[in-house]
Amino acid sequence: MKVLKQIPGPVYFFIAAQALGMLTAPMVIFVGGFIGVQIAPTPALATLPVAALVIGTALASMPAAFIMQRIGRRQGFIYATLVAILGSILAIFSIRHELFWGVCLSIVLLGMHLAFVQQFRFAALEFVTAELASITASIIMIGGLFAAWFGPEIALWGKDLLEVDYSGSFVLLALCHMILLLLLSVMAFADVQENFSKTEGRPLSQLLKTPAIAAAIASAAVAYAVMSLIMTATPVSMSEIQNFALQDTKTVLQSHIMAMFLPSLFAPFLLKYIRTHTLLFLGLLAMVLAITMAILDQSYWGYWFALVFLGVGWNFLFVGGTGLLAQSYAPSERFRIQGVNELMVFGTQAIASIAAGSIVFGFGWFALNLVSVPMLLVALFFIGRWYFSSRSATTS
């Protein structure tokens, strides 16, 4: 409890903002594949609407950081939320008229908004010291618990709201974004424009060679890539290939997304007893367990345990990576390195999401999970290099 008392009050508003902003992701992940199956020109493109979400996030990841630097956090978040509302309206129109590429474009716009939503954690970190960075990042992600549960629920509530399946889901999503607009208008933000240092800091090439920064980026990027590859293919694999009921698929996805954010409730206490490198190694271990379970068992519980381990692994790698990154740059370097970090994270996630449909339809669920193994080895290399270099620096 002492740790939580050190967190400034304005930080807690970001939990609500994160909850409303992140609703898009679980909702689109849940229904995107089903919409794709209904109107895509070929089954291999069925998961493209989900991939479009990640593509939009990747495209806007670096611009989001620099827009925040230029016009401030509040204005950047407000403009991005207006784009999300526009995206929802376009989705409603495109679904009603069975315009597959219109659906993809609308979800790209929603993904662009998510790139700004990802900046909530960095905006919150501007209120705290570097020592509280990992704990603060974890606290903000608690908002994802709300999104994890209500995202798929909104999709189902809106499924039959209008005459065309799932078009009503985006009506409800637009209403949630309107509530987010009201919240953003009253929230407190650090004045990043005044606080931004005039000095340039280290060159970007030098920053990326820093073992801690490389490990932080690799941890978050691999966490998102592996999670996205397996999660994007899960609804199609379960409902379209294995013929599980829609309710079963929804429960597995909700459990997965809950597992992505539930550890954040315990992270402030967990991080009192373990170091960042331990959290990262535990994240890799959870990912290995997820892949093992997915390969060995394609029953309902096999999917459930695999996706839960996948969510926990994502949380540990992402929280650990975010906290490590925040401790590794000077204030004058933050927007550049944050932008590069987001580009790497969501660029790899976009590639994984696009590939998921082709791999699961062309080669199967087994092959899809095997593809994840080399990515985990890359993360292990960079985390290990940082760990041993930091130990050497401490002993010397």
C-alpha positions in Angstrom: 0.0 0.0 0.0 2.9 2.4 0.6 3.9 2.1 -3.0 0.4 3.0 -4.2 0.4 6.1 -2.0 3.4 7.4 -3.9 1.5 7.4 -7.2 0.0 10.9 -7.9 -3.8 11.2 -8.2 -3.9 12.2 -11.9 -2.4 8.8 -12.8 -5.5 7.0 -11.8 -7.6 8.8 -14.4 -5.5 7.1 -17.0 -7.0 3.8 -15.9 -10.4 4.9 -17.0 -9.0 6.4 -20.2 -7.2 3.2 -20.9 -10.3 1.1 -20.3 -12.4 3.2 -22.7 -9.7 3.5 -25.3 -8.7 -0.2 -25.3 -12.3 -1.4 -25.9 -11.6 -1.3 -29.6 -9.0 -4.1 -29.5 -10.9 -7.0 -27.9 -14.0 -6.1 -29.8 -12.4 -6.1 -33.2 -10.3 -9.2 -32.3 -13.5 -11.0 -31.4 -15.7 -10.0 -34.4 -13.1 -9.1 -37.1 -12.5 -12.7 -38.2 -16.2 -13.4 -38.3 -16.9 -10.3 -40.4 -14.0 -11.3 -42.6 -15.4 -14.8 -43.1 -18.8 -13.4 -44.2 -17.6 -10.8 -46.7 -13.9 -11.4 -47.5 -13.2 -12.4 -51.2 -11.2 -15.4 -50.1 -10.8 -17.3 -46.7 -7.1 -16.4 -46.5 -8.2 -12.8 -46.0 -10.6 -13.6 -43.3 -8.3 -12.3 -40.5 -7.3 -9.2 -42.5 -9.8 -6.9 -40.5 -7.9 -7.9 -37.3 -4.6 -7.3 -39.0 -5.9 -3.9 -40.2 -6.2 -2.9 -36.6 -2.5 -3.6 -36.0 -1.5 -2.0 -39.3 -3.3 1.2 -38.3 -1.5 1.1 -35.0 1.9 0.6 -36.6 1.3 3.4 -39.1 0.5 5.9 -36.4 2.9 4.7 -33.7 5.8 7.1 -34.5 3.5 10.0 -35.7 1.6 9.7 -32.4 4.7 10.4 -30.3 5.8 13.4 -32.4 2.2 14.8 -32.6 2.1 14.7 -28.8 5.4 16.5 -28.7 4.2 19.3 -31.1 0.6 19.9 -29.8 0.6 18.4 -26.4 -1.0 15.2 -24.9 -4.6 16.4 -24.5 -5.0 17.7 -28.0 -3.3 14.7 -29.5 -5.6 12.3 -27.6 -8.8 14.3 -28.5 -8.0 14.4 -32.2 -7.2 10.7 -32.3 -10.5 9.9 -30.6 -12.4 11.9 -33.2 -10.6 9.7 -35.8 -11.8 6.6 -33.9 -15.4 7.9 -34.0 -15.1 8.4 -37.8 -13.7 4.9 -38.1 -16.7 3.4 -36.3 -19.1 5.3 -38.6 -17.3 4.0 -41.7 -17.4 0.5 -40.3 -21.1 0.7 -39.8 -21.6 1.8 -43.4 -19.2 -0.8 -44.8 -20.6 -3.8 -42.9 -24.1 -2.8 -44.0 -23.1 -2.7 -47.7 -20.6 -5.7 -47.5 -17.7 -3.5 -48.5 -14.7 -5.7 -47.3 -12.0 -3.1 -48.1 -14.2 -0.4 -46.5 -14.3 -2.5 -43.3 -10.5 -2.9 -43.4 -10.0 0.9 -43.9 -12.4 1.7 -41.0 -10.4 -0.6 -38.7 -7.1 0.9 -39.9 -8.5 4.3 -38.5 -9.5 2.6 -35.3 -6.0 1.1 -35.1 -4.5 4.6 -35.5 -6.4 5.7 -32.5 -5.0 2.7 -30.6 -1.5 4.1 -31.3 -2.5 7.1 -29.3 -4.1 5.0 -26.6 -0.8 3.3 -26.2 0.7 6.7 -25.3 -1.5 6.8 -22.1 1.1 4.8 -20.3 3.9 7.3 -21.3 1.7 10.2 -20.4 1.1 8.7 -16.9 4.8 8.0 -16.5 5.4 11.8 -16.8 3.9 12.2 -13.3 6.3 9.8 -11.6 10.0 9.1 -11.0 11.9 6.4 -12.9 11.8 4.1 -9.8 8.0 4.0 -10.0 7.9 3.5 -13.8 7.2 -0.3 -13.9 4.6 -0.1 -11.2 2.8 2.9 -12.8 2.8 1.2 -16.2 1.3 -1.8 -14.6 -1.4 0.2 -12.8 -2.5 1.9 -16.0 -2.9 -1.4 -17.7 -5.6 -2.4 -15.1 -8.0 -0.5 -17.4 -7.4 -3.3 -19.8 -9.4 -5.6 -17.5 -12.5 -3.6 -18.2 -11.8 -3.6 -21.9 -11.1 -7.3 -21.9 -14.5 -8.1 -20.5 -16.7 -5.5 -22.1 -15.1 -5.4 -25.6 -16.5 -8.8 -26.6 -19.7 -8.1 -24.7 -20.2 -4.9 -26.7 -19.7 -6.9 -29.8 -22.5 -9.3 -28.9 -24.8 -6.7 -27.5 -24.6 -4.9 -30.8 -24.6 -7.9 -33.1 -28.4 -7.8 -33.6 -28.9 -4.2 -32.8 -29.2 -3.3 -36.5 -30.4 -5.4 -39.4 -26.9 -6.4 -40.5 -24.8 -8.5 -38.0 -22.2 -6.6 -36.1 -22.9 -3.2 -37.5 -24.6 -2.3 -34.2 -21.4 -3.3 -32.4 -19.6 -0.3 -33.9 -22.5 2.0 -32.9 -21.9 1.1 -29.3 -18.1 1.5 -29.8 -18.6 5.0 -31.1 -20.7 5.9 -28.0 -17.8 4.6 -25.8 -15.4 6.9 -27.7 -17.7 9.8 -27.1 -17.5 9.2 -23.4 -13.7 9.1 -23.7 -13.8 12.5 -25.3 -15.6 13.9 -22.3 -13.0 12.3 -19.9 -10.1 13.7 -21.9 -11.5 17.2 -21.6 -11.2 17.1 -17.8 -8.1 15.0 -17.2 -4.8 16.5 -16.0 -1.7 16.1 -18.3 1.9 17.0 -17.7 3.0 20.0 -19.9 5.3 18.0 -22.1 5.9 21.0 -24.4 7.4 23.1 -21.6 9.2 20.2 -19.9 10.7 19.1 -23.2 14.5 19.8 -23.1 16.1 21.9 -25.8 19.1 19.5 -25.9 19.1 16.7 -28.5 20.4 13.9 -26.4 22.2 10.9 -27.8 21.9 9.9 -31.5 19.2 7.4 -32.2 21.7 4.8 -33.5 23.5 5.1 -30.1 20.3 4.7 -28.2 19.3 1.6 -30.0 22.7 0.0 -29.3 22.2 0.5 -25.6 21.6 -3.1 -24.1 18.8 -1.9 -21.8 16.9 -0.1 -24.6 17.4 -3.0 -27.1 16.1 -5.5 -24.4 13.1 -3.3 -23.6 12.1 -2.9 -27.3 12.7 -6.6 -28.0 10.6 -7.7 -25.0 7.6 -5.6 -26.0 7.9 -6.3 -29.7 8.1 -10.1 -29.3 5.4 -10.0 -26.7 3.0 -8.3 -29.1 4.1 -10.4 -32.2 3.7 -13.8 -30.5 0.5 -12.8 -28.8 -1.0 -11.3 -31.9 0.0 -14.3 -34.1 -1.7 -16.8 -31.9 -4.6 -14.7 -30.7 -5.6 -13.5 -34.2 -5.8 -17.1 -35.4 -7.6 -18.4 -32.4 -11.2 -17.4 -33.3 -10.8 -18.8 -36.8 -9.1 -21.9 -35.6 -11.7 -22.6 -32.9 -15.0 -21.6 -34.6 -14.3 -22.1 -38.3 -11.8 -25.0 -38.3 -12.5 -26.9 -35.1 -16.2 -26.0 -35.0 -16.4 -24.8 -31.4 -19.5 -22.8 -30.4 -19.2 -19.0 -30.7 -19.7 -18.8 -26.9 -16.7 -21.0 -26.3 -14.6 -18.9 -28.5 -15.8 -15.7 -26.8 -14.9 -17.2 -23.3 -11.4 -18.2 -24.4 -10.7 -14.8 -25.9 -12.1 -13.0 -22.8 -10.1 -15.2 -20.5 -7.0 -14.5 -22.6 -7.4 -10.7 -22.6 -8.2 -10.8 -18.8 -5.0 -12.7 -18.4 -3.2 -10.0 -20.3 -4.2 -7.4 -17.7 -5.1 -9.2 -14.5 -1.4 -9.6 -13.4 -1.3 -5.8 -13.3 -3.4 -5.9 -10.1 -0.6 -7.7 -8.4 2.4 -6.2 -10.1 2.9 -3.3 -7.6 3.4 -6.0 -4.9 5.3 -8.5 -7.1 7.8 -5.8 -8.3 8.7 -5.2 -4.6 10.3 -8.7 -4.5 11.6 -9.4 -8.0 13.8 -7.4 -10.4 12.9 -6.4 -13.9 15.0 -9.1 -15.5 13.2 -11.8 -13.5 9.8 -10.5 -14.7 11.0 -10.6 -18.3 12.3 -14.2 -18.0 9.0 -15.3 -16.3 7.2 -13.7 -19.3 9.3 -15.8 -21.7 8.6 -18.9 -19.7 4.8 -18.3 -19.8 5.0 -17.9 -23.6 6.8 -21.2 -23.9 4.1 -22.9 -21.8 1.4 -21.3 -24.0 3.0 -22.6 -27.2 3.5 -26.1 -25.6 -0.1 -26.3 -24.5 -1.4 -25.1 -27.9 0.6 -27.7 -29.7 -0.2 -30.6 -27.4 -4.0 -30.1 -26.9 -6.6 -28.6 -29.2 -9.5 -29.3 -26.9 -11.5 -26.4 -25.4 -9.3 -26.4 -22.2 -6.2 -26.7 -24.4 -7.1 -23.5 -26.1 -8.1 -21.9 -22.8 -4.9 -22.7 -20.9 -2.7 -21.8 -24.0 -4.4 -18.4 -24.3 -4.2 -17.7 -20.6 -0.5 -18.4 -20.4 -0.1 -16.3 -23.6 -1.8 -13.4 -21.9 0.3 -13.6 -18.7 3.5 -13.9 -20.8 2.5 -10.8 -22.7 1.8 -8.8 -19.5 5.2 -9.7 -17.9 7.2 -8.9 -21.1 5.3 -5.7 -21.9 5.2 -4.3 -18.4 8.9 -5.2 -17.8 9.9 -3.8 -21.2 7.9 -0.5 -20.7 9.5 0.0 -17.2 13.0 -0.8 -18.5 12.6 1.6 -21.4 11.4 4.5 -19.2 14.6 4.1 -17.0 16.9 4.1 -20.0 16.5 7.4 -21.7 16.9 11.1 -20.8 13.9 13.5 -20.9 15.2 15.0 -24.1 15.3 11.6 -25.8 11.9 10.3 -24.7 9.7 11.2 -27.8 12.2 9.8 -30.3 12.8 6.5 -28.5 9.1 6.2 -27.6 8.2 6.6 -31.2 10.8 4.0 -32.4 9.7 1.6 -29.7 6.0 1.9 -30.8 7.0 1.5 -34.4 9.0 -1.7 -33.7 6.3 -3.1 -31.4 3.3 -2.5 -33.7 5.2 -3.1 -36.9 6.1 -6.7 -35.8 2.6 -7.1 -34.5 1.2 -6.0 -37.9 3.3 -8.6 -39.7 2.2 -11.3 -37.3 -1.5 -10.4 -37.6 -1.3 -10.4 -41.4 0.5 -13.7 -41.5 -1.9 -15.4 -39.0 -4.7 -16.1 -41.4 -2.5 -17.5 -44.2 -0.5 -19.7 -41.8 -3.5 -21.2 -40.0 -5.4 -21.9 -43.2 -2.4 -23.0 -45.2 -0.3 -24.9 -42.7 -2.4 -25.4 -39.6 -2.5 -24.5 -35.9 0.6 -26.6 -35.1 2.8 -24.7 -37.6 1.4 -21.4 -36.5 2.7 -22.0 -32.9 6.1 -23.3 -34.1 6.6 -20.0 -35.9 6.6 -18.2 -32.5 9.6 -20.1 -31.2 12.4 -18.2 -33.1 10.8 -14.9 -32.0 11.1 -15.9 -28.3 14.8 -16.8 -28.9 15.4 -13.3 -30.2 13.9 -11.8 -27.1 15.9 -14.2 -24.9 19.1 -13.0 -26.6 18.5 -9.3 -26.0 17.3 -9.7 -22.5 20.2 -12.0 -21.7 22.7 -9.6 -23.2 21.3 -6.7 -21.1 21.2 -8.8 -17.9 24.9 -9.9 -18.2 26.1 -6.4 -19.3 24.3 -4.8 -16.3 25.8 -7.4 -13.9 29.3 -6.7 -15.3 28.8 -3.0 -14.8 27.6 -3.6 -11.2 30.6 -5.8 -10.3 33.1 -3.5 -11.9 
